[in-house]
Amino acid sequence: MRFVLAVLAWPQRPKRAAINERIAAARERVEAEGRKWGRPSRFDAAGLARVKALRVERRSIREIAVALKVPRSTVARALST
């Protein structure tokens, strides 16, 4: 059984290596352009200020998340920075 799986997986190794090379090249290009790599932030400066203002009003993380329609983890992460 292992041998069959190994034989079936063998042709995919070069494809996976090519994908990894393309990802690495894209990352280098983006970083060379001075841009940030990864998923964009949900909050811009104004949104982050709004989160902090609601927290100063003694609102819970859950209340802030519901008010802004974002996940609690996003609010918590924004407050931790």
C-alpha positions as CSV (number, residue, x, y, z in Angstrom):
1,M,0.0,0.0,0.0
2,R,2.8,2.4,0.9
3,F,4.6,1.7,-2.3
4,V,1.5,2.5,-4.4
5,L,1.0,5.8,-2.6
6,A,4.7,6.6,-3.0
7,V,4.5,5.9,-6.8
8,L,1.4,8.0,-7.1
9,A,2.9,10.9,-5.1
10,W,6.2,10.9,-7.0
11,P,5.2,12.9,-10.1
12,Q,3.7,15.6,-7.8
13,R,7.0,16.5,-6.1
14,P,8.3,18.7,-9.0
15,K,4.9,20.5,-9.2
16,R,5.0,21.3,-5.5
17,A,8.6,22.5,-5.8
18,A,7.6,24.8,-8.7
19,I,4.7,26.2,-6.7
20,N,7.0,26.9,-3.7
21,E,9.5,28.6,-6.0
22,R,6.8,30.9,-7.4
23,I,5.5,31.8,-3.9
24,A,9.1,32.6,-2.8
25,A,9.6,34.8,-5.9
26,A,6.4,36.6,-5.3
27,R,7.2,37.2,-1.7
28,E,10.7,38.7,-2.6
29,R,9.1,40.9,-5.3
30,V,6.4,42.2,-2.9
31,E,9.0,42.9,-0.1
32,A,11.4,44.6,-2.6
33,E,8.5,46.9,-3.6
34,G,8.2,47.8,0.1
35,R,4.8,46.4,0.5
36,K,3.5,44.1,3.2
37,W,3.3,40.4,2.6
38,G,0.1,38.6,3.7
39,R,-3.5,39.3,4.3
40,P,-4.6,42.9,4.5
41,S,-5.7,44.3,7.9
42,R,-9.4,44.7,8.5
43,F,-8.8,48.0,10.3
44,D,-7.3,51.1,8.9
45,A,-6.1,53.9,11.2
46,A,-9.6,55.2,11.6
47,G,-11.0,51.8,12.4
48,L,-8.3,51.1,14.9
49,A,-9.0,54.4,16.6
50,R,-12.7,53.5,16.7
51,V,-11.9,50.1,18.4
52,K,-9.7,51.8,21.0
53,A,-12.3,54.5,21.6
54,L,-15.0,51.9,22.3
55,R,-12.6,50.1,24.6
56,V,-12.1,53.3,26.6
57,E,-15.8,53.5,27.0
58,R,-15.5,50.2,28.9
59,R,-17.1,48.1,26.1
60,S,-16.3,44.4,26.1
61,I,-14.4,42.9,23.2
62,R,-17.6,41.0,22.2
63,E,-19.7,44.3,22.2
64,I,-17.0,46.0,20.1
65,A,-17.0,43.0,17.6
66,V,-20.7,43.0,17.3
67,A,-20.8,46.8,16.8
68,L,-18.2,46.7,14.1
69,K,-19.3,43.4,12.6
70,V,-15.9,41.7,12.8
71,P,-14.8,38.6,14.7
72,R,-13.8,38.9,18.4
73,S,-10.3,37.6,17.7
74,T,-9.8,40.5,15.2
75,V,-10.8,43.0,17.9
76,A,-8.6,41.4,20.5
77,R,-5.6,41.3,18.1
78,A,-6.1,45.0,17.2
79,L,-6.2,45.9,20.9
80,S,-3.1,44.0,21.7
81,T,-0.9,46.1,19.3
